[in-house]
Amino acid sequence: MISYFTDLNDNKGVFSLDRRMGFTEFFFLSLLFLYSLLSIINSSLLPITYPLLSNIKYVLILMQILFLMGIILQLISWNIQTVFLSCLSLLIFSISYMNSGLNTLLVSAVIIISMKEFDFDNILFFITLGQIIGILLVLLAVSMGIIENLVNIRFDGVRYSLGFLNANTISNYIFSVVLKIIYLTRQKKGFLIIGILNVVFFIIVLTTDSRTSLILLFLFDLFYLWYTKINNSEFIRIIHLTNRVAILIFIILSYLSAIFFSYSNPIMNELNNLFTNRISSSYKFFNLYGISMIGQRVELRSTFEAAKTNSSALILDNGYLQLAIIYGIIPSIICLVFYLKLLKKIYLNQNCVLGICVLMYIIYGFNSGLFLSWEYNFTMFYGVKIFLEKDVKI
C-alpha cells in the first residue's frame, strides 16, 4: 500500500512504497475518513430535511466511543507521562463538557489523541478525502433541489448557504481543505495547485460572502509567496516571532474589546460594524456570564434557530473568549500551553508551511471558534504529539 508520509529531515511530504499501514492504523484512519464525511452531512440541511438522516448524530457518537476505545488499547504501550497527560486532559475536557454542554474540545481531544501513533500525512489525507466527498454530496443535493439553498439578507449583501445551516459553514470547510491540500503538496511549492484552489474558493465565496476566510486565504498566499522567495532559516525566524506576537495580541484584543466596548464610541462602533457585530457580541457575553473556571452553561442561538423561532441570534464568535467564558480558564491554559509548545517545535524543525497554517488559525480565533475543532484546525494533530511527548520531531 502506498503511504503518504512526512520526511522528518527536510520537512517535505513525499510518496513512499516503503512504509505500509498495519490493520489497526488503516481501520482507525478509515473510521476517521467516514467520520469526516458524515460530520459534514450532519452539519448540512440533509438531517433537517430528511428525519431519517438525523440518526447520523448517533452514528457519530458510536464512532467517538470507538476512538476512545482506540486510546484505551494504546495506553499499555505509552509511557507514564503520556498516559498521565492524556487522562488528565480528557478528564478536564470532560468536566468542561458536563458544565458547558458543548463537546467540541472533548471530541477533538479524543480523536486527536487516538491518532497519536499514526502518521500525520496519512491522517491529513483521510480527513481531506472525507471532507471533499461530504462537501460534494451536499452541493449535489443543493443542485438537484433535494435540500434548500438558504438565503440570508444582511445590511451589506445577500448570502447563500449552499445546503448548510449557515453561509459561513461551507466556506470554513473549504478553507480548511485548501490548507490541508497545500500542506500535503508542500514539497512541490507549486503555484498551479494553489492558483486552482484559490479560484475554486473564490467562486464559493462569491456565493456565501464569507469575508473572513477569504481574507485569511489571501494572507496565506502572501506568506507562502514570501516563504518561496527566501531561505527556510530566515523565514522560520520571521514566522515564529509573528506567531508568538500574534497569539498574544489577539488574546489581549479579545479581552480588551469585551471589557471596554462602548456603543457611544464612534471608533468602536465602526470596528464593530467591520467585524459584523462580533465585538458587541463579545461584550454582551463577557458582561453577562464572566469567565468560568472549568466551563459553564451559556445560552447560544444560531442564526438558523433564531429565524425559526422569530427571535434574536445569540452567537459568541470570538474563539479566545469562547475558551474563557464557555469552556473555562483551565482548558484555556491547556490550549495555550499546547500552542506554545507547538510553535517552539515548528521553529526548531523549520517547518515553515505548518508555521503559516498555525498563524492563519491564530488570526481566525479572533473571529471564530472553529480553530478549537479538529475538523477545521488540522495543526491539532501535530500539536498532540508534541504535547504528550517531550522529544517528538515533526
C-alpha positions as CSV (number, residue, x, y, z in Angstrom):
1,M,0.0,0.0,0.0
2,I,1.3,3.4,-0.9
3,S,1.6,5.7,2.1
4,Y,1.9,9.4,2.1
5,F,4.1,10.4,5.0
6,T,6.3,13.2,6.3
7,D,10.0,13.2,5.7
8,L,11.3,14.4,9.1
9,N,14.7,15.6,7.7
10,D,13.6,18.1,5.1
11,N,10.0,19.0,6.0
12,K,8.7,17.8,2.7
13,G,5.8,15.5,2.1
14,V,6.8,12.6,-0.2
15,F,5.2,9.4,-1.5
16,S,6.8,6.2,-0.5
17,L,6.3,2.5,-1.1
18,D,8.4,1.6,1.9
19,R,6.0,2.3,4.7
20,R,2.9,0.1,5.0
21,M,0.0,0.8,7.2
22,G,-1.0,-2.0,9.6
23,F,-4.6,-3.1,10.1
24,T,-5.1,-1.0,13.2
25,E,-3.9,2.2,11.6
26,F,-5.9,1.5,8.4
27,F,-9.1,0.8,10.5
28,F,-8.9,4.0,12.5
29,L,-7.9,6.1,9.5
30,S,-10.9,4.7,7.6
31,L,-13.1,5.4,10.6
32,L,-11.7,9.0,10.6
33,F,-12.5,9.3,6.9
34,L,-16.1,8.2,7.4
35,Y,-16.4,10.4,10.5
36,S,-15.2,13.4,8.5
37,L,-17.7,12.7,5.7
38,L,-20.7,12.1,8.0
39,S,-19.9,15.1,10.1
40,I,-20.2,17.4,7.1
41,I,-23.5,15.7,6.1
42,N,-24.7,16.2,9.7
43,S,-23.9,19.9,9.6
44,S,-25.9,20.4,6.4
45,L,-29.7,20.7,5.9
46,L,-30.0,17.0,4.9
47,P,-30.8,15.7,8.5
48,I,-33.3,18.5,8.9
49,T,-35.0,17.9,5.6
50,Y,-35.0,14.1,5.9
51,P,-35.6,13.0,9.5
52,L,-34.1,9.5,8.9
53,L,-30.7,11.2,8.3
54,S,-30.9,12.8,11.8
55,N,-29.7,9.4,13.1
56,I,-26.3,10.3,11.7
57,K,-25.6,12.0,15.1
58,Y,-25.9,8.7,16.9
59,V,-23.5,7.1,14.4
60,L,-21.0,9.8,15.1
61,I,-21.4,9.2,18.9
62,L,-20.7,5.5,18.3
63,M,-17.6,6.4,16.3
64,Q,-16.4,8.7,19.2
65,I,-16.7,5.7,21.5
66,L,-14.6,3.6,19.1
67,F,-11.9,6.4,19.0
68,L,-12.0,6.4,22.9
69,M,-11.5,2.6,22.8
70,G,-8.6,3.2,20.5
71,I,-7.0,5.3,23.2
72,I,-7.6,2.7,25.8
73,L,-6.0,0.0,23.7
74,Q,-2.9,2.1,23.2
75,L,-2.4,3.1,26.8
76,I,-0.4,0.0,27.6
77,S,2.3,0.9,25.1
78,W,2.6,4.6,26.3
79,N,5.0,5.9,28.9
80,I,3.7,7.2,32.2
81,Q,3.9,10.9,31.2
82,T,1.9,10.3,28.1
83,V,-0.8,8.3,29.9
84,F,-1.0,10.9,32.7
85,L,-1.3,13.9,30.4
86,S,-3.8,12.1,28.1
87,C,-6.0,11.1,31.0
88,L,-5.7,14.5,32.8
89,S,-6.6,16.4,29.6
90,L,-9.6,14.1,28.8
91,L,-10.8,14.4,32.5
92,I,-10.6,18.3,32.4
93,F,-12.3,18.5,29.0
94,S,-15.0,16.0,30.2
95,I,-15.8,18.2,33.2
96,S,-15.8,21.3,31.0
97,Y,-18.3,19.4,28.7
98,M,-20.6,18.4,31.6
99,N,-20.6,22.0,32.9
100,S,-21.0,23.8,29.5
101,G,-22.9,21.2,27.4
102,L,-20.6,21.8,24.5
103,N,-18.3,18.9,23.4
104,T,-16.0,20.5,20.8
105,L,-12.9,20.3,23.0
106,L,-13.6,16.9,24.3
107,V,-14.4,15.3,20.9
108,S,-11.3,17.0,19.4
109,A,-9.1,15.7,22.3
110,V,-10.5,12.1,21.9
111,I,-10.0,12.0,18.2
112,I,-6.5,13.5,18.0
113,I,-5.2,11.5,21.0
114,S,-6.5,8.3,19.4
115,M,-4.4,9.2,16.3
116,K,-1.2,9.9,18.2
117,E,0.7,6.8,17.0
118,F,-0.3,7.3,13.3
119,D,1.5,9.2,10.5
120,F,0.3,12.8,10.3
121,D,0.1,13.0,6.5
122,N,-1.9,9.8,6.4
123,I,-4.3,11.3,8.9
124,L,-4.5,14.5,6.8
125,F,-5.2,12.6,3.6
126,F,-8.1,10.6,5.0
127,I,-9.7,13.7,6.6
128,T,-9.3,15.7,3.4
129,L,-10.8,13.0,1.3
130,G,-13.8,12.5,3.6
131,Q,-14.5,16.2,3.7
132,I,-14.2,16.7,-0.1
133,I,-16.7,13.9,-0.7
134,G,-19.0,15.3,2.0
135,I,-18.9,18.8,0.5
136,L,-19.6,17.5,-3.0
137,L,-22.5,15.4,-1.8
138,V,-24.1,18.4,-0.1
139,L,-23.5,20.6,-3.2
140,L,-25.0,17.8,-5.4
141,A,-28.1,17.7,-3.1
142,V,-28.5,21.5,-3.5
143,S,-28.1,21.5,-7.3
144,M,-30.7,18.7,-7.6
145,G,-33.2,20.6,-5.3
146,I,-33.1,17.9,-2.7
147,I,-32.2,20.4,0.0
148,E,-32.8,24.2,0.2
149,N,-30.2,26.8,-0.5
150,L,-30.9,29.2,2.4
151,V,-30.8,32.9,1.7
152,N,-29.6,35.4,4.3
153,I,-30.0,39.1,3.6
154,R,-27.9,41.4,5.7
155,F,-27.1,45.1,5.5
156,D,-24.2,44.7,3.1
157,G,-25.5,42.0,0.7
158,V,-27.1,38.6,0.1
159,R,-25.6,35.3,1.2
160,Y,-26.4,31.8,0.2
161,S,-25.7,28.8,2.5
162,L,-25.3,26.2,-0.4
163,G,-27.1,23.5,1.6
164,F,-25.7,24.2,5.1
165,L,-27.3,25.9,8.1
166,N,-25.0,28.9,7.7
167,A,-23.4,30.6,4.7
168,N,-20.0,30.5,6.6
169,T,-20.0,26.7,7.1
170,I,-19.1,25.6,3.6
171,S,-16.5,28.4,3.3
172,N,-14.9,27.4,6.5
173,Y,-14.7,23.7,5.5
174,I,-13.3,24.6,2.1
175,F,-10.7,27.0,3.6
176,S,-9.6,24.1,5.8
177,V,-9.5,21.7,2.9
178,V,-7.4,24.1,0.9
179,L,-4.8,24.5,3.6
180,K,-4.6,20.7,4.0
181,I,-4.1,20.1,0.3
182,I,-1.4,22.8,0.1
183,Y,0.3,21.3,3.1
184,L,0.2,17.8,1.6
185,T,1.7,19.0,-1.6
186,R,4.2,21.4,0.0
187,Q,7.3,19.6,-1.5
188,K,6.3,21.0,-4.9
189,K,5.9,24.6,-3.9
190,G,3.5,24.6,-6.8
191,F,1.7,27.8,-7.6
192,L,-0.5,26.0,-10.1
193,I,-2.2,23.9,-7.4
194,I,-2.5,27.0,-5.1
195,G,-3.9,29.0,-8.0
196,I,-6.6,26.4,-8.8
197,L,-7.6,26.1,-5.1
198,N,-7.8,29.9,-4.9
199,V,-10.1,30.1,-7.9
200,V,-12.4,27.4,-6.5
201,F,-12.5,29.1,-3.1
202,F,-13.2,32.5,-4.6
203,I,-16.2,31.1,-6.6
204,I,-17.7,29.7,-3.4
205,V,-17.1,32.9,-1.5
206,L,-18.9,34.9,-4.2
207,T,-22.0,33.0,-3.3
208,T,-21.6,32.8,0.5
209,D,-19.9,36.2,1.0
210,S,-17.7,34.8,3.8
211,R,-15.1,37.5,4.0
212,T,-13.0,36.3,7.0
213,S,-11.9,33.1,5.3
214,L,-11.3,34.9,2.0
215,I,-9.0,37.5,3.7
216,L,-7.2,34.7,5.5
217,L,-6.6,32.8,2.3
218,F,-5.2,36.0,0.8
219,L,-2.9,36.4,3.8
220,F,-1.8,32.7,3.5
221,D,-0.9,33.3,-0.2
222,L,1.2,36.3,0.7
223,F,3.1,34.5,3.4
224,Y,3.5,31.4,1.2
225,L,4.9,33.5,-1.7
226,W,7.3,35.1,0.8
227,Y,8.3,31.7,2.0
228,T,9.3,30.6,-1.5
229,K,11.5,33.6,-2.0
230,I,13.8,33.4,1.0
231,N,15.7,30.6,2.7
232,N,14.0,28.4,5.4
233,S,16.1,29.5,8.3
234,E,15.4,33.2,7.7
235,F,11.7,32.7,7.1
236,I,11.2,30.4,10.1
237,R,12.5,33.1,12.4
238,I,10.1,35.6,11.0
239,I,7.0,33.3,11.2
240,H,8.0,32.1,14.7
241,L,8.2,35.7,16.0
242,T,5.0,36.6,14.1
243,N,3.1,33.6,15.6
244,R,4.2,34.3,19.2
245,V,3.3,38.0,18.9
246,A,0.0,37.3,17.1
247,I,-1.3,34.9,19.7
248,L,-0.5,37.4,22.5
249,I,-2.1,40.3,20.6
250,F,-5.3,38.5,19.7
251,I,-5.8,37.2,23.2
252,I,-5.3,40.8,24.6
253,L,-7.5,42.3,21.9
254,S,-10.3,39.8,22.7
255,Y,-10.4,40.7,26.3
256,L,-10.0,44.5,25.8
257,S,-12.8,44.5,23.3
258,A,-15.1,42.6,25.7
259,I,-14.3,44.8,28.6
260,F,-14.1,48.3,27.1
261,F,-16.6,48.2,24.2
262,S,-19.0,51.1,24.2
263,Y,-21.8,52.0,21.8
264,S,-21.2,55.7,22.4
265,N,-17.6,55.4,21.0
266,P,-17.8,56.0,17.2
267,I,-14.4,54.3,16.5
268,M,-15.6,51.1,18.4
269,N,-18.9,51.2,16.5
270,E,-17.1,51.3,13.2
271,L,-14.9,48.4,14.2
272,N,-17.9,46.5,15.4
273,N,-19.6,47.0,12.0
274,L,-16.4,45.9,10.3
275,F,-16.5,42.7,12.3
276,T,-20.3,42.3,11.8
277,N,-21.2,42.9,15.4
278,R,-18.8,40.3,16.8
279,I,-17.2,42.9,19.2
280,S,-20.6,43.9,20.7
281,S,-21.5,40.2,21.0
282,S,-18.3,39.5,22.9
283,Y,-19.0,42.5,25.2
284,K,-22.5,41.2,26.0
285,F,-21.4,37.6,26.7
286,F,-18.5,38.7,28.8
287,N,-20.6,41.0,31.0
288,L,-23.5,38.6,31.2
289,Y,-21.5,35.4,32.1
290,G,-18.0,36.4,33.0
291,I,-15.1,33.9,33.0
292,S,-15.6,30.4,34.2
293,M,-13.0,28.2,35.9
294,I,-13.9,24.9,34.1
295,G,-17.0,25.5,32.0
296,Q,-20.5,27.0,32.4
297,R,-23.8,26.9,30.6
298,V,-24.3,29.7,28.2
299,E,-27.4,30.4,26.1
300,L,-26.5,30.2,22.5
301,R,-28.8,30.5,19.5
302,S,-27.7,30.2,15.8
303,T,-29.0,32.3,13.0
304,F,-31.0,29.4,11.7
305,E,-32.6,28.7,15.1
306,A,-33.3,32.4,15.5
307,A,-35.1,32.6,12.1
308,K,-37.2,29.5,13.0
309,T,-38.3,30.9,16.4
310,N,-38.5,34.6,15.3
311,S,-36.0,35.6,18.0
312,S,-32.5,37.2,18.1
313,A,-29.4,35.1,17.4
314,L,-27.1,34.6,20.4
315,I,-23.6,33.9,19.0
316,L,-20.2,34.2,20.5
317,D,-17.8,34.0,17.6
318,N,-14.5,35.0,19.3
319,G,-12.7,31.7,19.9
320,Y,-10.5,33.1,22.7
321,L,-13.5,34.3,24.7
322,Q,-15.3,31.0,23.9
323,L,-12.5,29.3,25.7
324,A,-12.6,31.5,28.8
325,I,-16.3,32.0,29.1
326,I,-17.8,28.7,27.9
327,Y,-15.1,26.1,28.4
328,G,-13.2,27.7,31.3
329,I,-9.8,29.1,32.2
330,I,-8.2,25.7,33.0
331,P,-9.0,24.3,29.5
332,S,-7.8,27.7,28.1
333,I,-4.4,27.3,29.8
334,I,-4.1,23.7,28.4
335,C,-4.8,25.0,24.9
336,L,-2.3,27.9,25.3
337,V,0.5,25.6,26.6
338,F,-0.4,23.3,23.7
339,Y,0.2,26.0,21.1
340,L,3.3,27.5,22.7
341,K,4.9,24.0,22.6
342,L,3.8,23.6,19.0
343,L,5.3,27.0,18.0
344,K,8.6,26.1,19.6
345,K,8.8,22.7,17.8
346,I,7.9,24.3,14.5
347,Y,10.7,26.7,14.9
348,L,13.3,24.0,15.9
349,N,12.4,21.9,12.9
350,Q,12.0,24.7,10.4
351,N,8.5,23.6,9.3
352,C,7.7,26.8,7.5
353,V,4.4,25.8,5.8
354,L,3.0,24.5,9.1
355,G,4.0,27.8,10.7
356,I,2.0,29.7,8.2
357,C,-1.0,27.5,8.7
358,V,-0.8,28.0,12.5
359,L,-0.7,31.7,12.0
360,M,-4.0,31.6,10.0
361,Y,-5.7,29.7,12.8
362,I,-4.4,32.2,15.4
363,I,-5.9,35.0,13.5
364,Y,-9.1,33.0,12.8
365,G,-9.5,32.7,16.6
366,F,-10.4,36.4,16.9
367,N,-13.4,36.0,14.6
368,S,-14.4,32.3,15.1
369,G,-14.2,29.4,17.5
370,L,-13.6,26.9,14.7
371,F,-9.9,26.8,15.5
372,L,-10.9,24.8,18.6
373,S,-12.2,21.9,16.4
374,W,-10.1,19.2,14.7
375,E,-12.4,19.3,11.7
376,Y,-11.1,22.8,10.8
377,N,-7.8,23.1,12.6
378,F,-5.6,20.2,11.4
379,T,-2.5,21.5,13.3
380,M,-4.0,20.0,16.4
381,F,-2.9,16.5,15.2
382,Y,0.7,17.8,15.2
383,G,0.3,19.5,18.5
384,V,-0.9,16.5,20.4
385,K,2.3,14.5,19.6
386,I,4.3,17.4,20.9
387,F,2.1,18.0,24.0
388,L,2.1,14.4,25.0
389,E,5.8,13.5,24.3
390,K,8.8,15.6,25.1
391,D,11.2,14.7,22.3
392,V,8.9,14.0,19.2
393,K,10.2,15.5,16.0
394,I,7.8,16.8,13.3
